[in-house]
Amino acid sequence: MSSRGREGLIARITHIRRTLPAPAAAPSAAPLAGSVERIDALQARIVDLENMVQGLQDSVYRESQRQEKRITELEARLDPATLAIALSKDARERGL
C-alpha cells in the first residue's frame, strides 16, 4: 500500500471515530444495588424451578412404575396357558 493510500485510510478511520457517539460512562453504585437484588430474585426463582423439576421427575417416575406394573400384569394374563385356563373357567361358569 502506498503512503498516500495509507494516509487516506488513516484519515477515514479518524473521521469515523470522531463521528461515533462517546462511550457510555461507567455505571454508578446505585444500579449495582438493583442488580444484586435482581440476581437474588433470579437465584430464588431458579431454586423454585429446580424443585418443580424434581417434583415432576418424581411424578413421571411413579407413573412409569405404575404403567410398568400394569403392563406386566396384562402380559401375565395374556400368557397362552393362563388365558386358556381363564377361558375354560369362564366357559364352565356360563355353561357353554
TASULPE-V449265 format. One record per pair of residues at least 6 apart in sequence whose C-alpha atoms are under 8 Angstrom apart, sorted by the first residue. I is the first residue (numbers start at 1). J is the second residue. D is the distance in whole Angstrom. If there is no record, write none. Layout:
# TASULPE-V449265
i,j,d
I,J,D
I,J,D
This chain:
# TASULPE-V449265
i,j,d
76,82,7
77,83,6
